[in-house]
Amino acid sequence: MIDRSQIAQALAKAIAYKQCGKQEDAEAWARKLVELLECADILAR
């Protein structure tokens, strides 16, 4: 089952951290986003 709220949160945080110059945090949230999408079978592993 896809948890859209977790996906939306991860995307929003990745963007927000990127925009304020916190690259490490942005990358961590981007990795979480990819993990969530892979678990939902949206991205191939």
N, C-alpha and C positions, 0 to 999 in steps of 0.2 A: 504494500500500500504506500502511496506517495504522500508524504507529509508536506503539503504545499507551504505551510507556515514556516517550517524549518528551512526549506529551500529559499523562500523569499527573504528570510532573515539572513541567511548566509550570503546571498547575493547583495543585499543592502549593506551589510557590514563590510564586505570585500570592497565595494565601491566607495563607501564612506572613508574607510581607512586609506585607500589609495588616494583619494582626493585631499586628505589632510597630511599626506606625506609619510604615512606609517606603513612602509612597504612590507615589513615582516608580518605585521598583523593582517594586511590585505592578502598576502600570499597564504597565510594560514586559513583564512576564511574562504579563499578561492579553492584550496584543497578540500575543505569541508564540503563546499558546494559540489565539487566533482564527485566526491565520495557519495553524497546523497543522490546525485543523478545516476551514478553507477548502480547503487542499490535499488533504484527504481527501474532499472533496465532501460534507461533512456540513453546512456552512453555505453559503448562497448568497452569491455575491460582490456 
